[in-house]
Amino acid sequence: MVDLELFTQYIEEWVLENLNGDSADGMQSFRSPFTTDELCKLDLALEGVPFQQLIRMPFFTDVSDEVIEDQYLATEDFLHAIIIGLWRTFWHKSGPLPLCVSCPSHIGSRFSSVEKAISRGRLREMRGLALISKTATDSKFKWDHMVEFALFKSEVFLDNDSRLSASTICEALFYGFHVLVSRSLSKIISINSDSVFLLVLDSKCGAVMKFSGDLGKLDLLNSSDPYLSVAEWIKTYAEICVTPVEPIWNRLGNPNWGDIGTLQVLLATFYSIAQWNGPPRKSVASLISDHSLRLQKRRTECCIIETENALVPYHGTTDHQTGEIVELDQNELFSHNRASRLKLKCGDILALDDPQQGQKSFQIHESLVGGNYYLYSAVCLDHPSELLTLYVGAHPSRLEPSLEDMSLWYQVQRQTKVLNILRNQGILSKYLPEIVASGRILHSGPCKKESPGGRCDHPWCGTPILVTSPIGEPLSSMVANEGSFSADEATRLCRDCLAALRSAAMANVQHGDICPENIIRVVERQGVRNQAMYVPISWGRAVLEDRDSPAINLQFSSSHALQHGKLCPSSDAESIIYILYFICGGTMSLQDSIESALQWRERSWAKRSIQQHIGQVSALLKAFADYVASLCGTPYPVDYDIWLKRLNKAVEGSADKGKMIEEVPITLRLEDAAESSGASGP
């Protein structure tokens, strides 16, 4: 099947119907393969990546041989710049590139560089350029080595609707089908060959097509006409996605790297490389996490300085003498600048409007976590005998510019959502934090908000507050002050954390941010002695569904989270192993990148150095580490019940004395939950 014109005759009318929305449901069938959210995420991840096209795209309307030569050379350099930028950013910073750009002249032909095609006078025969995998043992590239195909046309528009013409789509499908067939018949490659990305480019614009389908359903036996069989297969079984045509090059011949057209090409190439070379070492999500850091740096570079209570723009030229101290009116400062952070001190009274419980008042005891002014110990004035944890969130107007403010959103608003989900499903345990109150702060003076969910001009109006129980000392402080844990304490910590994770797993919730700062030791009074227990806190980065992304911690995140930006069922348990290694005196050097963190994990698990070090403290914990190692990266969940039984026996001395983690029925009131924590669950 080598006749493009004959192939086009069979499917052009069908393609045109789908373009014009003449399908059975009246809707255009060729949707875009990418969502706007995907493009936005890639745009943020690639901030600062130095893509550089050295050969400019000529901006001429004629189609002389010299212009076509320059256009092909510029397109080749454009694709090469994309390969270098993506590979060095996401896969490997150094080493040889596994891909190259080459040109086929016709179906089944050999590949050559653009310069060689020009020297042989065959450029007019070329139909496009291809990204070729260099991993094959054969030095001569073939069609089954093709990673992605770029069809280069003099004009890709249909009309003013910015769509590909039907004939252009047919031509791209023609070459895409041959790529799929070549892959399916190849004895070399072992990738999933059911889909291929096709680029359609001219000297100004471009679009992306994704062509996929199961060739096993192609019926060649019941027809003597292969063109008819392929056309019927495309119409019935293939999936075709087409993006709108968008500008790529400006009038100077430079690509608009941050624009939609170029981002579509970048994302298609990213997926194509991942299809051939496996998932990237650095995920898009991990690179996005650096965006807020760059914003914070930019704010500093733009001379935005922080005063005691508010962010104040610094103006280099004023009417005042240099060095003169000027007193600013506080009310004027609040009215003309963004909202301040709410900073409290010991003895302050904070009033909270809880939608469920009404107004509640709390007195600040002290600021926690190094005085960062978002986490406090406090007491409720109605029950002043119990210390509570009080989180102060960021004002809604401050959520965009700062990494710190986004962190507060996770600590307050998102953690409130997660803890409410656990409570509403009846999962209340002494090993999980409980919500005591949540809502918005009630500020002094009149409030002019127009609706219950709105806010007025007061700089604190609408600031979210979360109050939880219990309160305790984080592991990071304990290790810094007291050194390594004993075998009994390490076993107790493992038991308590697994109990919390088991409870959360009953609601399909994973913590997603297990680290020493997010596990506290709580000392509770039992008779004449004090009993310590450990509680995982900070559930704001919990994973509730597939689209949620966990926090990235180079020392304590699981390998799956670092590599894919997602959790596998054993990810939290793997983080617990790193916690045990840390509290038992294991050496954890600071990592400077996800790649180095993954290398440390791979090396440590391969040498079993983590298990061996933990085994010097406890044989049971070593066995648990071996068990988790067998689950890392797999879809298999942790069997919490059997390990809780073993850990309880070790902690309490016998299986009879052990108390398994209980789940409080949903019919119990919150105030009854603490009393039930020592009883067995239903």
C-alpha positions in Angstrom: 0.0 0.0 0.0 2.2 2.8 -1.3 -0.2 5.0 -3.3 -1.0 8.1 -1.2 -3.6 9.5 -3.7 -5.5 6.2 -3.8 -5.5 5.9 0.0 -6.8 9.5 0.3 -9.7 8.7 -2.0 -10.9 6.0 0.3 -11.0 8.1 3.5 -11.0 11.8 2.6 -14.8 12.1 2.6 -15.0 10.4 6.0 -12.3 12.7 7.4 -14.1 15.8 6.0 -17.4 14.7 7.6 -15.7 14.4 11.0 -14.0 17.8 10.5 -17.3 19.5 9.7 -19.3 17.7 12.5 -21.3 15.6 10.1 -20.9 12.5 12.2 -23.9 10.6 13.6 -24.0 12.7 16.8 -23.4 16.0 15.0 -20.2 16.6 16.9 -16.7 17.0 15.6 -15.0 13.6 16.2 -11.3 14.7 16.1 -10.8 16.0 19.6 -7.5 17.3 20.8 -5.2 14.7 22.4 -4.1 17.2 25.1 -6.1 19.1 27.7 -5.3 22.7 28.5 -4.3 21.6 32.0 -1.6 19.3 30.6 -0.2 22.1 28.5 -0.2 24.5 31.5 1.7 21.9 33.6 4.3 21.3 31.0 4.7 25.1 30.6 5.4 25.5 34.3 7.7 22.5 34.4 9.8 23.9 31.5 10.3 27.3 33.0 14.0 28.2 32.6 14.8 25.2 30.3 17.2 26.6 27.6 15.6 25.4 24.3 17.6 27.0 21.5 17.0 26.7 17.8 20.2 27.9 16.1 18.9 27.9 12.5 16.1 30.4 12.0 13.0 29.5 10.1 12.9 31.6 6.8 9.8 33.8 6.5 9.1 33.9 2.8 6.0 33.2 0.7 7.7 31.7 -2.3 8.7 28.0 -2.5 12.0 28.1 -4.3 14.5 25.3 -3.8 16.7 27.5 -1.6 13.8 28.5 0.7 12.7 24.9 1.0 16.2 23.8 1.9 16.4 26.5 4.6 13.0 25.5 6.0 14.0 21.9 6.2 17.2 22.7 7.9 15.4 25.0 10.4 12.8 22.3 11.1 15.5 19.7 11.7 17.2 22.0 14.1 13.9 22.8 15.8 13.2 19.1 16.5 16.8 18.5 17.6 16.5 21.4 20.1 13.4 19.7 21.5 15.1 16.4 21.9 18.0 17.9 23.7 15.9 20.1 26.0 13.4 17.3 27.0 16.0 14.6 27.4 18.4 16.7 29.5 15.6 18.1 31.6 13.6 14.9 32.3 15.8 11.9 31.7 19.6 12.5 31.8 21.7 15.6 32.2 24.6 14.1 30.3 25.6 11.2 28.1 24.7 10.4 24.5 21.2 11.2 23.1 19.2 8.1 22.3 17.3 9.9 19.5 18.2 11.7 16.3 16.4 13.5 13.4 16.4 11.9 10.0 14.4 12.1 6.7 12.6 9.4 4.6 11.9 10.1 1.0 9.1 7.6 0.5 7.5 4.6 2.2 10.0 1.9 2.9 13.0 4.1 1.9 16.2 4.6 3.8 16.7 7.6 6.0 19.2 10.4 5.5 20.0 13.8 7.0 18.6 16.9 5.5 22.1 18.0 4.4 22.7 14.7 2.6 19.3 15.0 0.9 20.2 18.5 -0.3 23.6 17.4 -1.6 21.9 14.6 -3.6 19.2 17.0 -5.0 16.4 14.9 -3.4 14.9 17.4 -1.0 11.8 17.8 -3.2 11.2 14.0 -2.7 11.2 14.4 1.1 7.8 14.2 2.8 8.9 15.1 6.3 11.3 14.4 9.2 11.3 11.7 11.8 12.6 11.2 15.3 14.5 8.0 15.2 15.6 5.8 18.1 19.4 5.1 18.1 19.0 2.2 20.6 18.7 -0.4 17.8 21.7 -2.6 17.1 21.3 -2.0 13.4 23.2 1.1 12.3 20.8 1.7 9.4 17.6 3.2 10.5 14.3 1.7 9.4 10.6 2.6 9.7 10.2 0.5 12.8 12.8 2.7 14.6 10.6 5.7 14.1 9.6 7.4 17.4 7.6 10.3 15.9 6.9 11.6 12.4 6.8 15.2 11.4 5.0 15.9 8.1 6.3 19.2 6.6 3.9 21.0 4.3 3.9 24.4 2.6 0.4 25.1 3.9 -1.6 23.3 6.6 -4.7 25.5 6.9 -8.2 24.5 5.7 -9.7 27.9 6.1 -10.0 30.6 8.8 -11.1 28.0 11.4 -7.4 27.1 12.0 -7.9 23.4 11.2 -5.9 21.0 9.2 -7.2 20.3 5.8 -8.8 16.9 5.1 -6.1 16.0 2.6 -3.3 16.9 5.1 -4.9 14.6 7.7 -5.2 11.8 5.2 -1.5 12.2 4.3 -0.5 12.1 8.0 -2.6 9.0 8.6 -1.0 7.4 5.6 2.5 7.7 7.1 1.2 7.0 10.6 -0.3 3.7 9.5 3.0 2.6 8.0 4.7 3.5 11.3 2.3 1.3 13.2 2.6 -1.6 10.8 6.4 -1.4 10.8 6.4 -1.5 14.6 4.0 -4.4 14.8 6.1 -6.5 12.4 9.4 -5.5 14.0 11.6 -8.1 15.6 13.7 -5.4 17.4 11.4 -3.2 19.4 9.2 -4.3 22.3 7.3 -1.1 23.0 3.5 -0.6 22.9 3.1 0.0 19.2 -0.6 0.9 19.1 -0.2 4.6 18.9 2.0 7.2 17.3 2.2 11.0 17.4 2.3 12.8 14.1 3.4 16.5 13.8 2.1 18.6 10.9 4.3 21.7 10.3 4.8 24.5 7.9 7.1 27.5 8.1 4.8 29.4 10.5 2.4 27.0 12.3 1.8 23.5 13.3 -0.5 20.9 14.7 -0.3 17.5 16.4 -2.2 14.3 15.6 -2.4 11.2 17.7 -3.2 8.0 15.7 -3.9 4.8 17.5 -5.6 1.5 17.0 -5.4 -2.3 17.4 -3.9 -3.7 14.2 -5.1 -7.1 15.3 -8.6 -6.1 14.2 -7.4 -5.2 10.6 -9.1 -7.8 8.3 -7.2 -8.4 5.1 -8.6 -11.8 4.4 -12.1 -10.9 3.3 -11.1 -8.3 0.7 -8.8 -8.2 -2.2 -8.4 -4.5 -1.9 -5.9 -3.6 1.0 -6.9 0.1 0.7 -10.5 -0.7 1.4 -9.6 -2.9 4.4 -7.3 -0.2 5.9 -9.9 2.5 5.3 -12.6 0.4 7.1 -10.2 -0.3 9.9 -9.5 3.4 10.4 -13.2 4.3 10.3 -14.2 1.5 12.7 -11.3 0.8 15.1 -8.8 3.7 15.0 -8.8 6.7 17.3 -7.7 10.0 15.7 -7.0 13.1 17.8 -6.1 16.4 16.2 -5.1 19.7 17.8 -6.0 23.1 16.3 -3.3 24.7 14.1 -1.3 27.1 16.2 1.6 29.5 15.5 5.1 28.1 16.2 7.6 30.5 14.7 7.6 34.3 14.9 8.6 36.6 11.9 12.2 36.4 13.0 12.2 32.7 12.6 12.4 31.9 16.3 10.0 29.4 18.0 7.6 30.8 20.6 8.6 28.2 23.2 6.0 29.2 25.7 3.1 29.4 23.2 0.4 26.8 22.6 1.7 25.6 19.2 5.1 24.8 20.5 3.9 23.3 23.7 1.7 20.9 21.8 4.8 19.7 19.8 6.8 19.5 23.1 4.2 17.5 24.8 3.7 15.1 21.9 7.5 14.5 21.8 7.7 14.1 25.6 5.1 11.3 25.4 6.8 9.7 22.4 10.2 9.6 24.2 8.5 8.2 27.3 6.9 5.5 25.1 10.3 4.4 23.8 12.6 5.1 26.7 10.4 4.6 29.7 9.1 7.2 32.2 11.4 10.2 32.9 13.6 10.3 36.0 12.2 13.7 36.9 8.4 14.0 36.7 6.5 17.0 35.4 5.0 17.4 38.9 8.4 17.5 40.6 9.5 20.3 38.2 6.3 22.2 38.8 7.1 22.3 42.5 10.0 24.6 41.7 7.6 27.2 40.2 6.7 28.8 43.5 10.4 29.0 44.4 11.1 30.9 41.2 8.2 33.2 42.0 9.6 33.9 45.4 13.0 34.6 44.0 11.4 37.0 41.4 9.6 38.9 44.2 12.9 39.3 45.9 14.6 40.5 42.7 11.8 43.0 42.1 12.5 44.6 45.5 9.4 43.4 47.3 10.4 43.3 50.9 8.5 42.0 53.9 7.8 44.1 56.9 6.6 43.0 60.2 3.0 42.6 59.2 2.6 43.0 55.4 4.3 42.8 52.1 5.3 46.3 51.1 6.5 47.2 47.6 9.8 49.0 47.9 10.2 52.1 45.7 13.7 53.2 44.9 12.9 56.9 44.4 10.7 58.7 47.0 10.3 62.2 48.3 12.1 61.3 51.5 15.8 61.6 52.1 17.9 58.4 51.7 18.0 56.5 55.0 15.1 58.5 56.6 12.7 56.4 58.7 9.1 57.1 57.7 6.1 56.1 59.8 3.4 54.4 57.8 -0.3 54.5 58.8 -1.3 50.8 59.4 -4.9 51.3 58.1 -3.6 52.9 54.9 -1.1 50.1 54.5 -3.8 47.5 54.7 -6.1 49.3 52.3 -3.5 49.8 49.6 -1.5 46.5 49.8 -2.1 42.8 49.8 -3.4 41.1 53.0 -0.9 40.6 55.8 0.0 37.4 57.5 -1.8 36.9 60.8 0.9 36.7 63.5 -0.1 35.9 67.0 1.7 35.9 70.3 1.3 34.2 73.7 -1.9 35.2 75.4 -3.8 36.4 72.3 -7.4 35.4 72.0 -8.6 34.3 68.6 -12.3 34.0 67.7 -13.3 31.4 65.1 -16.5 31.1 63.2 -17.1 27.3 62.8 -20.0 26.5 60.4 -20.8 23.4 62.4 -20.3 24.6 66.0 -20.7 28.3 65.8 -18.3 30.8 67.4 -15.4 29.3 69.4 -12.5 31.2 71.1 -9.0 30.0 71.6 -6.0 31.4 73.6 -2.6 31.2 72.0 0.0 29.4 74.2 3.1 29.5 72.0 4.3 29.5 68.4 5.6 26.2 67.1 8.1 25.1 64.4 10.7 27.8 64.8 8.3 30.8 65.0 7.0 30.6 61.4 3.7 32.1 62.6 1.4 29.6 61.1 1.4 26.8 63.7 0.6 27.4 67.4 -0.3 25.5 70.6 -3.6 26.9 72.0 -6.4 26.1 74.4 -10.1 26.3 73.9 -11.6 28.8 76.4 -14.5 26.3 76.9 -12.0 23.5 77.9 -8.8 25.2 78.9 -7.2 22.0 80.3 -6.2 20.5 76.9 -3.5 21.8 74.6 -4.5 21.9 70.9 -2.7 22.5 67.6 -3.9 25.6 65.8 -3.1 26.2 62.1 -3.4 29.7 60.6 -3.9 29.6 56.9 -3.1 32.2 54.2 -5.5 34.9 53.3 -7.4 33.9 50.1 -5.8 36.8 48.2 -2.3 35.5 49.0 -2.5 32.0 47.5 -0.8 32.8 44.2 2.5 34.5 44.9 4.3 32.4 47.5 5.3 28.8 48.0 4.8 29.3 51.8 1.2 30.5 51.2 0.4 27.4 49.0 1.9 25.3 51.8 -0.5 26.9 54.2 -3.4 26.1 51.9 -2.4 22.4 52.1 -2.0 22.6 55.9 -5.4 24.2 56.5 -8.0 24.0 53.8 -6.9 20.7 52.2 -6.1 19.0 55.6 -9.6 20.1 56.8 -11.1 18.4 53.8 -9.1 15.2 54.4 -9.8 14.9 58.1 -13.5 15.6 57.5 -13.6 12.7 55.0 -12.1 10.4 57.6 -14.6 11.6 60.2 -17.6 11.4 57.9 -16.7 7.7 57.2 -16.6 6.9 60.8 -12.8 6.5 61.0 -11.8 8.1 64.3 -8.7 6.8 66.1 -6.3 8.0 68.7 -3.5 7.5 66.1 -5.1 10.0 63.7 -5.5 13.8 64.4 -9.1 15.0 65.0 -10.7 18.3 64.0 -11.7 20.3 67.0 -12.8 23.3 65.1 -12.4 24.8 61.6 -13.6 27.9 59.9 -12.7 31.6 59.4 -11.3 34.1 61.8 -13.6 36.7 63.3 -11.8 40.0 63.3 -12.4 43.0 65.5 -14.5 45.9 64.3 -17.4 45.8 61.8 -17.4 43.2 59.0 -18.8 44.4 55.7 -18.8 41.1 53.8 -21.9 40.8 51.6 -22.4 37.0 52.0 -21.6 34.3 54.7 -18.8 33.0 52.4 -17.5 36.3 51.3 -15.0 38.7 52.9 -14.7 42.4 53.5 -11.7 44.7 53.1 -10.2 43.9 56.5 -6.8 42.3 55.9 -7.6 39.3 58.1 -11.2 38.7 57.0 -11.6 35.3 55.5 -8.4 33.9 56.9 -8.9 30.1 57.4 -8.2 28.5 60.8 -7.9 24.8 61.7 -7.7 23.4 65.2 -6.8 19.8 65.8 -5.9 17.4 68.6 -3.6 16.0 69.8 -0.4 18.1 70.1 3.1 16.7 70.5 6.8 16.9 69.7 7.9 16.2 66.1 10.4 13.4 65.5 12.9 15.8 63.9 13.2 17.6 67.2 13.4 14.4 69.2 16.2 13.0 67.2 18.1 16.3 67.3 17.7 16.6 71.1 17.7 12.9 72.3 19.6 11.0 69.6 18.6 7.6 68.2 15.6 5.6 69.3 15.7 2.4 71.3 14.3 -0.8 69.8 11.2 -0.5 71.9 10.5 3.1 70.9 11.2 2.3 67.2 8.8 -0.6 67.3 6.1 1.5 69.0 6.5 4.2 66.4 6.2 1.7 63.6 3.1 0.1 65.2 1.4 3.5 65.8 2.1 4.8 62.3 0.9 1.6 60.6 -2.3 1.7 62.7 -2.9 5.3 61.4 -2.2 4.3 57.8 -4.5 1.2 58.1 -7.3 3.4 59.4 -6.9 5.9 56.5 -6.6 3.1 54.0 -10.2 2.1 54.9 -11.3 5.4 53.4 -8.9 5.0 50.4 -6.7 7.8 51.8 -2.9 7.7 51.6 -0.8 10.2 53.6 1.6 11.3 50.9 4.0 13.3 53.1 5.5 11.0 55.7 8.6 12.7 57.1 10.0 13.4 60.6 8.3 16.8 60.8 4.9 15.2 60.2 5.0 12.5 63.0 4.7 13.7 66.6 5.1 12.0 69.9 2.1 12.4 72.2 2.5 11.7 75.9 -0.8 10.6 77.5 -1.4 9.8 81.1 -2.3 6.2 81.9 -2.8 5.6 85.6 0.4 6.5 87.5 2.6 6.5 84.4 3.0 8.4 81.2 2.5 6.5 77.9 3.9 7.8 74.6 2.3 7.2 71.3 3.1 8.5 67.8 0.6 10.2 65.5 1.1 11.1 61.8 -0.1 14.7 61.3 -0.2 17.2 58.3 -2.6 15.2 56.1 -3.0 18.1 53.6 -1.0 16.3 50.9 -3.0 13.1 51.2 -3.9 11.3 48.0 -7.6 10.8 47.6 -7.8 10.0 43.9 -5.4 9.3 41.0 -5.1 13.0 40.0 -3.7 14.0 43.4 0.0 14.5 43.7 1.9 13.7 46.9 4.6 16.0 48.4 8.1 15.4 47.1 10.7 14.9 49.8 14.1 13.8 48.5 14.9 12.0 51.8 11.7 10.3 52.8 9.4 10.1 49.7 9.0 6.6 48.1 10.8 5.8 45.0 7.5 5.6 43.1 6.5 9.1 44.2 9.9 10.5 43.1 9.9 8.8 39.8 6.2 9.2 38.8 4.8 11.9 41.0 2.2 9.4 42.2 1.9 6.9 45.1 1.7 3.2 44.8 -0.1 1.2 47.5 3.0 0.7 49.6 4.5 4.2 49.2 3.6 5.4 52.8 5.0 2.1 54.2 8.2 2.7 52.3 8.4 6.2 53.8 8.0 4.6 57.2 11.0 2.4 56.5 13.1 5.5 55.8 11.8 7.0 59.0 12.9 3.9 61.0 16.3 4.1 59.3 16.6 7.7 60.3 15.5 7.3 64.0 17.8 4.3 64.3 20.8 6.4 63.5 21.1 5.7 59.8 23.1 8.1 57.7 20.9 10.0 55.3 22.9 12.4 53.2 21.2 15.5 51.8 20.1 14.9 48.2 20.3 17.7 45.6 18.0 16.2 42.9 15.4 13.5 42.3 17.9 11.6 40.2 20.5 11.4 43.1 17.7 10.5 45.6 16.6 7.6 43.3 20.1 6.5 42.9 20.6 6.4 46.7 17.4 4.3 47.1 18.3 1.9 44.3 21.8 1.5 45.7 20.6 1.1 49.4 17.9 -1.4 48.6 20.2 -3.4 46.3 22.9 -3.7 49.0 20.2 -4.2 51.7 22.0 -1.6 53.8 18.7 -0.2 55.0 17.5 -3.6 56.3 20.8 -4.5 57.8 21.0 -1.2 59.7 17.4 -1.5 61.0 18.2 -5.2 61.8 20.9 -4.1 64.3 18.0 -2.5 66.3 15.2 -5.0 65.8 14.8 -8.3 63.9 11.1 -7.7 63.6 11.6 -4.3 62.0 14.2 -5.7 59.7 11.6 -8.3 58.6 9.1 -5.6 58.0 11.6 -3.7 55.9 12.2 -6.8 53.8 8.5 -7.2 53.3 8.0 -3.6 52.2 11.0 -3.9 49.8 9.2 -6.7 48.1 6.2 -4.4 47.5 7.9 -1.2 46.4 6.5 -0.1 43.0 4.0 -2.9 42.7 0.2 -2.6 42.7 -0.1 -4.9 45.8 -1.3 -3.3 49.1 0.4 -3.7 52.5 -1.2 -6.3 54.8 -1.5 -4.0 57.8 -3.4 -6.5 59.9 -0.8 -9.2 60.1 2.0 -6.7 60.8 0.0 -4.8 63.4 -0.6 -8.1 65.1 3.1 -8.9 65.2 4.1 -5.3 66.3 1.4 -5.3 69.0 2.8 -8.5 70.4 6.3 -7.0 70.5 5.1 -3.7 72.0 2.7 -5.0 74.6 4.6 -8.2 75.5 1.9 -10.7 74.3 -0.9 -11.0 71.8 -3.5 -10.9 74.5 -2.3 -7.6 75.9 -2.0 -6.0 72.5 -4.7 -3.6 71.5 -5.5 -3.6 67.8 -6.4 -0.3 66.2 -10.0 0.4 66.6 -12.5 2.1 64.3 -15.1 4.2 66.1 -18.7 3.7 64.6 -20.1 6.7 62.9 -22.9 6.9 65.4 -20.5 8.0 68.2 -20.2 11.7 69.0 -16.7 13.3 68.6 -16.5 13.8 72.3 -17.0 10.1 72.9 -14.2 9.1 70.5 -11.4 9.7 73.1 -13.2 7.5 75.6 -13.5 4.7 73.1 -9.9 4.7 72.0 -8.9 2.0 74.5 -11.7 -0.3 73.6 -11.8 -2.9 70.8 -13.5 -1.8 67.6 -16.7 -3.5 66.3 
